[in-house]
Amino acid sequence: MADNTIRMITSAGVVTTLAGKDGVTGSADGTGASALFNGPLGIAVDAAGNLFVADSIDNTIRERYGTADAAPTISVQPASQSVPIGTPATFTVQAAGVPTPGYQWQFNGVNVSGATNPSLAVPNVQATSLGNYTVVVSNSVGSVTSNPCALSSPGVSPVAAVLQPRLVNISSRAYVGTGAGVEIAGFVVAGPPGSSELVLIRGIGPSLAQYGVSGALKSPVLTLFDSNGVQIALDDLGWAANSNFAEVVTAETVTGAFPLDYASEDAALLVSLPPGGYTAEVSATSPLTGADHSPGVGLAEIYEVSSSGAQIMNISTRAFVGAGSDVEIAGIVVTGDHPASVLIRAVGPALAQFGVDGVLAKPSLSVADSSGNTIATNTGWSGGSNAPAIAAAAAQAGAFALPSGSADCAAVLTLPPGSYTAIVSGVGGTSGVALVEAYQLPAVLTQ
């Protein structure tokens, strides 16, 4: 218990950490490494196998239930309903799991913003409310999706709401170091006053090893800043130490993000953000201790979890581009029911005007679809016949202008809903700092 952890030793000498994080002091309830202790002094076990820990400095008694962790199961499925237009309807599910699971309701396969309780209320049923509802129930062990339940109204046909195309995710893999070598993911939330966007942000290093990535960042530090450079969130202790750990697990499930090992030192933040500009920084330097961890390959990810009238309009990542496998790889996801017009740029030389040192002098941009088919390439944005359309798109999107004749890259594309990859490399194997950007554009700019 000297390291603020609770460990179990079997008769065969096998040691297992039940709770706490080695060398980390704190006071937090949770599961496994998310539970933090400050001087655990005594342990007791009752007849049911429940474990009680006396945390001396925190003056608290914590309990670990003897029941083993278990994936969620649904005991009562939500039932279909038929109600008149203008009247309310409520769907309810009953589920259990250890740890206690979280909930995310979906309408026709799309997350319902703020619907994270066992019951979902539709207070004023309209034709656009009619359709199929499901709920995803998840915890750190696993997830389960309910059977579909239909909401209908006598004599009324469902009216499908138009799903406007939108950017919902960017992920960027690059080499992460210290100082100017950090990875910086930027995004803009647009919407009317009072709207907000629930966003999952992750800085991943250790979990990349399972995908064959060598030299991964061992202990990523994730910091979120607003447009004024004010820090608004930080994960420097590992994602499982977050107080909203269970909600992060649910967000991973509903967004399709690959699950993280709760014992890993990967970083994650789940935050609700009003309209504005934000940057998420993935680094190898701890702002709490000032210590520099080992640099390596890191993955920065931003996912739209749910929205109350806002949306992500611009996503970008600045990172060091190296040779060989150390290129910058950005993933972009477009959702909706019709194509989106998108401006994608790979900026190197133009970063110098903002005081960025060691820029990538000659970037090369390649965009591929989810099948790996190359759909666009560019080296030198102003050398093609569509240079006027690219300049007009940048102006409409509010992006800074690229100098004519510069080696920066850009392309205006019409992208059907799906996943895409933008690869930024250096011509001739050169290296340096580069910025990859994706802007959603008005449909009129599709040319």
VOGU-3710 file (C-alpha; in Angstrom, 3 decimals, decimal comma):
1> madntirmit> 0,000/0,000/0,000  3,054/2,266/0,161  2,627/3,168/-3,507  -1,036/4,150/-2,983  -2,209/0,960/-4,684  -4,218/-2,003/-3,451  -2,715/-5,305/-4,582  -3,755/-8,943/-4,251  -1,233/-11,790/-3,914  -2,453/-15,336/-4,590
11> sagvvttlag> -1,109/-18,435/-2,874  0,920/-19,032/-6,043  2,618/-15,649/-5,632  0,779/-13,922/-8,498  0,424/-10,169/-7,844  -2,555/-8,207/-9,232  -3,278/-4,496/-8,786  -6,947/-4,134/-7,813  -7,122/-0,352/-7,509  -4,971/2,763/-7,557
21> kdgvtgsadg> -2,126/3,889/-9,786  1,490/3,265/-8,851  3,137/6,438/-7,538  0,044/8,636/-8,045  -1,534/10,297/-4,993  -5,105/11,569/-5,033  -8,680/11,126/-3,930  -10,964/9,701/-6,602  -13,583/6,984/-6,806  -13,465/4,727/-9,824
31> tgasalfngp> -12,488/1,353/-11,197  -8,941/0,014/-11,321  -6,403/2,753/-12,068  -9,114/5,437/-11,994  -9,421/5,026/-8,202  -6,814/7,149/-6,408  -5,669/6,849/-2,773  -3,729/9,010/-0,354  -2,192/6,847/2,351  -4,325/3,674/2,471
41> lgiavdaagn> -3,891/2,300/5,993  -6,230/-0,649/6,544  -8,142/-3,284/4,573  -11,169/-5,413/5,503  -13,250/-7,941/3,537  -16,844/-8,858/4,372  -18,640/-12,172/3,867  -19,815/-11,163/0,385  -16,262/-10,517/-0,762  -16,598/-6,720/-0,738
51> lfvadsidnt> -13,304/-4,959/-0,013  -13,114/-1,906/2,298  -10,067/0,399/2,338  -9,354/3,014/5,012  -7,706/5,952/3,211  -5,992/7,693/6,145  -4,974/11,089/4,752  -8,236/11,526/2,816  -10,236/10,460/5,906  -12,468/8,216/3,761
61> irerygtada> -13,572/4,580/3,596  -13,785/3,170/0,073  -15,555/0,005/-0,992  -14,721/-2,322/-3,880  -17,597/-4,630/-4,686  -16,734/-8,322/-4,619  -18,690/-8,988/-7,810  -16,371/-9,401/-10,790  -16,470/-6,841/-13,609  -19,080/-7,775/-16,195
71> aptisvqpas> -20,184/-6,409/-19,553  -23,682/-4,867/-19,631  -26,733/-7,039/-20,213  -30,251/-5,852/-20,994  -33,003/-7,438/-18,898  -35,947/-5,402/-20,264  -35,882/-4,162/-23,861  -37,528/-0,843/-24,837  -40,990/-1,385/-26,320  -42,419/0,014/-29,549
81> qsvpigtpat> -45,185/2,614/-29,232  -47,896/4,193/-31,369  -49,165/7,585/-30,166  -51,056/10,519/-31,744  -49,070/13,446/-33,150  -48,470/16,127/-30,508  -48,535/13,739/-27,550  -45,532/12,471/-25,547  -43,801/9,097/-25,700  -41,189/7,535/-23,409
91> ftvqaagvpt> -38,863/4,601/-24,012  -37,198/2,758/-21,129  -34,531/0,088/-20,893  -33,396/-1,943/-17,896  -29,767/-3,083/-17,851  -27,040/-4,127/-15,447  -23,257/-4,414/-15,474  -20,155/-3,920/-13,344  -19,054/-1,117/-13,353  -22,435/0,611/-13,628
101> pgyqwqfngv> -23,043/1,137/-17,347  -23,750/4,338/-19,238  -26,436/4,902/-21,881  -26,646/6,538/-25,324  -29,951/6,570/-27,208  -30,007/6,630/-30,993  -32,687/7,584/-33,524  -32,398/5,790/-36,856  -28,779/5,010/-35,983  -27,795/8,593/-35,051
111> nvsgatnpsl> -26,953/9,613/-31,466  -29,636/11,690/-29,723  -27,912/14,658/-28,072  -28,036/14,505/-24,265  -29,968/11,202/-24,228  -27,746/9,351/-21,759  -30,255/7,997/-19,221  -32,112/4,652/-19,014  -35,255/6,463/-20,239  -35,734/8,607/-23,350
121> avpnvqatsl> -38,614/11,096/-23,432  -40,066/12,443/-26,698  -42,286/15,229/-25,258  -44,006/16,317/-28,484  -44,124/13,595/-31,129  -44,029/14,878/-34,719  -43,761/13,164/-38,118  -39,985/13,719/-37,981  -39,894/11,852/-34,624  -41,286/8,646/-36,147
131> gnytvvvsns> -38,786/5,868/-36,760  -36,601/3,356/-34,943  -34,962/3,988/-31,567  -32,154/1,979/-29,964  -29,921/2,458/-26,932  -26,247/1,547/-26,538  -25,433/0,382/-23,006  -21,705/0,288/-22,219  -19,059/0,169/-19,505  -15,309/-0,448/-19,405
141> vgsvtsnpca> -15,821/-4,174/-20,051  -18,047/-4,021/-23,127  -21,269/-2,771/-24,693  -24,621/-4,037/-25,939  -27,227/-2,442/-28,219  -30,927/-2,895/-27,552  -33,443/-4,259/-29,999  -34,953/-1,549/-32,228  -38,228/-0,087/-30,951  -40,496/1,763/-33,361
151> lsspgvspva> -42,276/5,030/-32,685  -45,324/5,381/-34,938  -48,544/7,400/-35,135  -51,890/6,161/-36,541  -52,339/7,235/-40,159  -49,087/9,294/-40,257  -46,063/8,477/-42,394  -42,562/9,261/-41,043  -40,870/12,339/-42,491  -37,114/11,902/-42,657
161> avlqprlvni> -35,112/14,838/-41,395  -32,377/15,834/-43,827  -28,987/14,933/-42,392  -26,694/17,706/-43,511  -23,115/16,634/-44,256  -20,630/17,494/-41,511  -17,114/16,795/-40,338  -17,330/14,663/-37,203  -13,818/13,363/-36,655  -10,163/14,033/-37,350
171> ssrayvgtga> -7,271/11,846/-36,277  -3,638/12,546/-36,989  -0,639/10,277/-36,449  2,774/11,908/-36,247  6,058/11,949/-34,340  5,611/13,736/-31,005  8,479/15,301/-29,107  9,054/18,212/-26,753  9,209/21,971/-27,344  8,181/22,805/-30,919
181> gveiagfvva> 7,892/19,092/-31,685  4,484/18,691/-30,018  1,383/17,657/-31,996  -1,327/20,326/-32,095  -4,860/19,487/-33,216  -7,106/22,476/-33,851  -10,835/22,608/-34,458  -13,642/25,150/-34,676  -17,105/24,641/-33,181  -19,712/26,734/-35,012
191> gppgsselvl> -23,271/27,404/-33,856  -25,686/29,964/-32,402  -25,313/31,354/-28,854  -26,319/28,767/-26,281  -25,456/25,798/-28,506  -22,731/23,316/-27,621  -20,829/20,308/-28,893  -19,842/17,269/-26,799  -16,358/16,323/-27,996  -14,128/13,336/-27,236
201> irgigpslaq> -10,422/14,182/-27,540  -7,719/11,534/-27,224  -3,910/11,553/-27,186  -2,783/7,992/-27,839  0,635/6,381/-27,582  0,832/2,995/-25,789  -2,316/1,581/-27,441  -0,774/2,045/-30,904  1,506/-0,926/-30,247  -1,399/-3,349/-30,815
211> ygvsgalksp> -1,583/-2,072/-34,404  2,096/-2,741/-35,097  3,247/0,873/-34,647  6,834/0,879/-33,395  8,365/3,645/-31,292  5,014/4,783/-29,884  4,806/7,659/-27,399  4,951/6,007/-23,960  3,189/8,603/-21,807  1,236/11,204/-23,835
221> vltlfdsngv> 0,105/14,417/-22,174  -3,121/15,951/-23,524  -3,972/19,623/-22,952  -6,981/21,547/-24,310  -6,830/25,326/-24,873  -9,425/27,850/-25,979  -8,850/30,471/-28,683  -7,178/32,791/-26,156  -4,623/30,164/-25,190  -6,259/29,541/-21,819
231> qialddlgwa> -5,996/25,949/-20,607  -9,463/24,485/-20,030  -8,698/20,762/-19,575  -5,694/18,505/-18,934  -4,981/14,768/-18,792  -1,506/14,104/-17,419  -2,244/10,975/-15,365  -3,738/8,555/-17,884  -7,298/8,454/-19,172  -8,628/5,991/-16,570
241> ansnfaevvt> -7,875/8,493/-13,782  -10,481/10,939/-15,130  -13,498/11,551/-12,911  -15,805/11,002/-15,930  -14,099/7,737/-16,894  -17,415/5,883/-17,425  -18,718/8,629/-19,732  -15,491/8,488/-21,760  -16,000/4,737/-22,243  -19,551/5,355/-23,459
251> aetvtgafpl> -18,343/8,077/-25,840  -15,770/5,679/-27,301  -18,534/3,181/-27,987  -21,015/5,539/-29,633  -18,374/7,207/-31,828  -16,780/3,924/-32,936  -13,394/4,842/-31,452  -11,268/1,789/-30,691  -11,289/1,005/-26,948  -8,323/1,888/-24,740
261> dyasedaall> -6,910/-0,423/-22,066  -7,949/1,174/-18,759  -4,462/0,509/-17,367  -2,717/2,309/-20,247  -1,185/5,788/-20,036  -3,099/7,020/-23,081  -4,899/10,327/-22,520  -8,536/11,312/-23,121  -10,868/14,229/-22,428  -14,665/14,429/-22,788
271> vslppggyta> -15,802/18,053/-22,807  -18,877/20,058/-23,794  -17,759/23,126/-25,746  -19,589/26,292/-26,838  -18,902/27,801/-30,282  -15,287/28,924/-30,691  -11,808/27,832/-31,676  -9,873/25,207/-29,709  -6,499/23,462/-29,800  -5,627/20,090/-28,303
281> evsatspltg> -1,914/19,597/-27,691  -0,320/16,152/-27,452  3,188/16,318/-26,009  5,833/14,361/-24,134  6,238/17,020/-21,435  4,271/17,048/-18,192  2,973/20,545/-17,280  2,467/19,312/-13,709  6,051/18,186/-13,072  7,953/19,678/-16,015
291> adhspgvgla> 9,418/16,245/-16,729  10,104/15,228/-20,319  8,872/11,742/-21,163  10,275/9,704/-24,031  9,204/11,083/-27,439  7,597/8,819/-30,017  4,761/8,326/-32,465  1,423/9,652/-31,178  -2,148/9,815/-32,400  -4,340/12,880/-31,796
301> eiyevsssga> -8,082/12,314/-32,237  -11,160/14,546/-32,073  -14,656/13,021/-32,234  -18,055/14,702/-32,274  -20,085/12,758/-29,699  -23,326/14,758/-29,745  -24,537/18,257/-30,531  -27,152/20,742/-29,378  -27,197/22,942/-32,460  -23,424/23,297/-32,997
311> qimnistraf> -21,033/21,483/-35,312  -17,351/21,159/-36,124  -16,560/23,240/-39,217  -12,762/23,137/-39,355  -10,257/20,563/-38,155  -6,478/20,668/-38,437  -3,283/19,193/-37,005  0,220/20,644/-36,831  3,066/18,187/-36,326  6,577/17,223/-37,354
321> vgagsdveia> 6,750/15,382/-40,680  9,653/12,990/-41,036  10,870/10,605/-43,674  9,696/7,052/-44,239  7,005/5,971/-41,779  7,200/9,280/-39,885  4,900/11,095/-42,329  1,823/12,872/-40,988  -1,330/10,813/-41,481  -4,654/12,568/-40,922
331> givvtgdhpa> -7,983/10,746/-40,894  -11,185/12,663/-41,700  -14,774/11,412/-41,326  -17,724/12,957/-43,206  -21,251/12,027/-42,108  -24,713/12,880/-43,432  -26,880/11,656/-46,295  -25,267/13,556/-49,179  -21,722/14,672/-50,160  -19,800/17,491/-48,526
341> svliravgpa> -17,577/20,043/-50,194  -14,253/20,084/-48,358  -11,033/22,089/-48,656  -7,966/20,063/-47,603  -4,566/21,744/-47,273  -1,026/20,666/-46,375  0,815/23,821/-45,312  4,555/24,065/-44,798  6,292/27,221/-46,130  3,352/29,508/-45,276
351> laqfgvdgvl> 3,732/28,635/-41,570  6,932/30,680/-41,415  4,903/33,931/-41,419  3,475/32,831/-38,038  6,893/32,371/-36,475  7,026/28,587/-36,869  10,620/27,375/-37,175  11,797/24,364/-39,149  8,832/24,215/-41,524  8,476/21,526/-44,177
361> akpslsvads> 9,802/23,322/-47,250  8,152/21,151/-49,908  5,099/19,242/-48,664  3,201/16,706/-50,742  -0,503/15,975/-50,177  -2,277/12,715/-51,017  -5,933/11,946/-50,175  -7,319/8,395/-50,152  -10,745/6,889/-49,468  -11,502/4,120/-46,962
371> sgntiatntg> -10,548/1,464/-49,549  -7,101/2,978/-49,976  -7,823/4,421/-53,421  -6,041/7,725/-54,078  -8,624/10,348/-55,018  -6,427/13,467/-55,078  -2,778/14,537/-54,991  -1,122/17,939/-54,991  2,322/19,530/-54,784  2,176/23,310/-55,165
381> wsggsnapai> -1,401/24,523/-54,846  -1,321/27,372/-57,374  0,110/25,395/-60,282  -3,190/23,840/-61,419  -6,216/25,125/-63,305  -8,350/25,029/-60,143  -6,137/27,502/-58,239  -8,850/30,248/-58,374  -11,409/27,832/-56,864  -8,957/26,895/-54,101
391> aaaaaqagaf> -8,286/30,556/-53,276  -12,031/31,313/-53,250  -12,689/28,311/-50,986  -10,032/29,462/-48,514  -11,575/32,937/-48,392  -15,081/31,543/-47,837  -13,849/29,226/-45,077  -11,910/31,984/-43,307  -8,578/30,215/-43,839  -5,427/32,310/-44,100
401> alpsgsadca> -4,352/32,884/-47,711  -1,525/30,864/-49,235  0,992/32,906/-51,276  0,741/32,348/-55,014  3,581/30,160/-56,193  4,268/28,695/-52,743  5,002/24,994/-52,300  2,019/24,568/-49,971  -0,629/22,054/-51,105  -4,422/22,240/-51,371
411> avltlppgsy> -7,395/20,542/-52,993  -11,156/21,207/-53,105  -13,025/17,887/-53,080  -16,606/16,630/-53,050  -16,612/13,784/-50,523  -19,520/11,378/-50,049  -20,122/10,322/-46,429  -17,291/8,072/-45,301  -13,718/7,960/-44,017  -10,740/9,542/-45,749
421> taivsgvggt> -7,003/9,763/-45,163  -4,762/12,737/-45,959  -1,060/11,909/-46,011  1,469/14,724/-45,752  5,055/13,902/-46,655  8,144/15,806/-47,734  9,158/15,847/-51,386  12,374/13,886/-51,740  12,154/12,577/-48,174  12,580/16,026/-46,598
431> sgvalveayq> 11,285/16,742/-43,088  9,884/19,637/-41,065  6,788/21,018/-39,349  3,567/20,980/-41,392  -0,125/21,716/-40,921  -2,882/19,547/-42,424  -6,339/21,182/-42,526  -9,882/20,260/-43,552  -12,603/22,914/-43,936  -16,264/22,187/-44,668
441> lpavltq> -17,459/24,452/-47,469  -20,827/25,631/-48,803  -22,076/23,341/-51,561  -21,792/26,145/-54,133  -18,007/25,824/-53,933  -18,042/22,302/-55,323  -16,380/22,619/-58,733
//
